[in-house]
């Protein structure tokens, strides 16, 4: 199972929508949490006028200080959980992947979209980069227009597990089994099915019984599940 949760934040309410899920996971799994904010120096420099470039180091230092203050405030919403706060410089996607790689059993927990700006990063593209590059497990939260994250934990009651019959898809089963047992989730196994394209290659002398074929495929999918 997981050794800790890595929760990237960019200061936006949208990114904070991952926090209720991080609280329930950390509490149930009894693992520490690392909150991390990344100062994207290259992006910040694009928003600084040339005549103000000499003040970039000051702006970065201020960003690091305000970032740590922000993370410490978020940490206070994890009562009874060991929380570490980290502010780093670099490209957000790369920093997240590198930090998680140092702990192979770390679970990256983040929202799929954030907010862009001088001291923000576009969480959508970052989440995609992390998804493609990280070898760690990810818990991605689809951000919605509702920005009310509060201080509570999310209430998860069930999990839908999509399977296609492959060994690759089945790799999700062990962690789901453990999480479902710990969090008392109802597990819904799901498999979509369709007739192979060759089933539609009939001719004048032979027309397949599509209803019978569909029933056979359905029974096979159900038997597998």
N, C-alpha and C positions, 0 to 999 in steps of 0.2 A: 504494500500500500504506500501512500505518500508520506514523505518525511517532513514536508513543509509546504506552505502556499506562498507563491510569489505573485504579488498583486501590483501590476503597473498602473500608475495614475498620472494624469496630466493636469490635475487641478479643476477639471470640468465636472459638472454635475452628471453629464452623460457618462463619462468614464466611471464615475462613482456607482453606477448602477450594478457593477459587479460586486460591490461590497456586501449587500445582504446575503448573497450566495457564498461569499468568502467566510462570512460569520458562521453560517450554518455548517459549512464544511469543516472549518477549523475547530468549532466546538464539538462536533460529532466525532471527528477523527482525532481530536486532542493533539494537534500539531501546531507548531509556531507559524507565524505569518511574517513575511517580509514585504513591507510597502516600499515601492521604489518609484521615484520620479526622476526623469532624465532631462537634463538641460541640453537641448540640441543647439550647440554653439554655432554650427554652420547656418542654421535657420535664423537664429537670433541675429547674426551678423548682417543678414540681408535686410533687416529692418532698422539698422543703425546707419544714420547718415555718415558720409565719408568724413566730415569734419568732426564727428563725434566718435570715430572709431577708437580713439585713444581711451575712451571711457568704457570700452567693451568689457574689459576685465572687471571693472566695477559693477557693471550690469550683471555679469555672470555671477559674481560673488553675491550680489543682492538676490539673484534668482535662487541660488543655492540656499541662502538663509531663509527666504520666504518659503521655499519648497520644504525645508525641514520643519518649519513651524506648521505648515499645512499638514504634513504627514503625521506629526505628533498629535495634532488635533484629531485626525482620523483614527490614529491608534487608540485613542481614548474611547472609541466606540466599539472596541473589542474587549469587553470586560472578561477577566479571567483567562485571557489568551496572551501568550508570550509574543509580543510584536516588536519587530526591529524596523527602523526607518532608514532608508538609504537614498541619497541624492547623488546622481552621477552625471558626468558629462559624456556626450557621445550621441550617436544615432540611435534613437529609441529601439528600433527593431533589433539591431545588433547587440545592444546592451542587454536587452531582455533575454535573448537567446544565450548569450555568454554567461550571464548570471545563473540562469537555470541549468546550463550545462555543468556547472560546478557541483550540482546536487542532482544526480540523475533521477531521483525519486521526487523531485520538486514538482508540484502541480501549478502550472501557470493559470491564473484566474484573472480574466480581463473582459471588458466590454468590447463590442465589435466596432464601435464608433466613438470618437471623442470630438474635440473642437480644435480647429487650427487657429494660429495666431502667433504673436511674437514669442510668447512663452508657453505655447501649446503645441501639440502635434496631432496630425490627422490619424486618430486611432484606428480607423478602418483599414488604411493601408498598412499600418504597423501590425495589426492583428493578422492580416494576410501574410505578411513577411514572416512573422513568428510561426504561424501555422505551417508554412512551407519549409522553414529552416530549422525549427527546433525538433530535437529528438525527445523532448519531455512531453508528458501528457498535458493537454489543454482543457480548460473549462471556459468556454466562450459564452458570454451573455449577450443576447441581441438587445441593443439599446433601443428604447422606445421614447416617445415624446414625453412620457411621464418621468420627470426628473426628481421625484420625491423618493429619495433613497432612505431617509430616516436613519435611525440607529439600530433598527431591528434586523433579525435574521429572516431570510426568505423561507417561505413555507412550501416545500416541495413534497408532493404526495405520490407521484408516479414518474416513471421513465419509459420512453418509447425507444426500443432498440431495433433499428432497421438492419436486416440481414439479407444477404443475397446468396447464401450457401457457400461462400468462399472462406478459406482459412483466414484470409486477411480481415474480412469483416468480423469474424468470430473472435479476433483478438480483443475486442471491446468487452467480451463476456466476463472474464475474470474480475476486472475492476468494477464492472456494473454489479456483479454478484455480491462483492464485498460491500460496496456502497449501499446497495439495496438492503442488505441485512442490517447494517449499522444504522441507516436512516429510516428504516421501516418503509421503504418505497414499494409500491406495486409495480411489477415489471410487465410491460406489454411488448411481446416479441412481434415484429411486423416484417412481412415479406411481400413485396409486390410481384405479380407474375403476369406473363403474357404468352401467347402462342408464338413459337418460332416463326420467322419469316417464311420458311419452307412450307409451313402448313397452308399457306395461301396460294401455293403454286398448283392449283387444280387444273383440270382440263375438262373437255366435254364428256369424256368417258368416266371421269372420277371426280366427284365433289365430296370433300372431307365432311365428316359430321363434326362441325365446329363446337357444338354444345357438348358432345362427348369428350372432345379433345380438351376443351376448357375445364371440364369437370375433372379430368385426369390430372391436368397440371395443378389444379387447385388442391386436389387430394395429396399430391406429391409435396406441394409447398406446406400444407398443414401438417403432414407427417414429419417433415423436416423440422418445423418449429416445435 
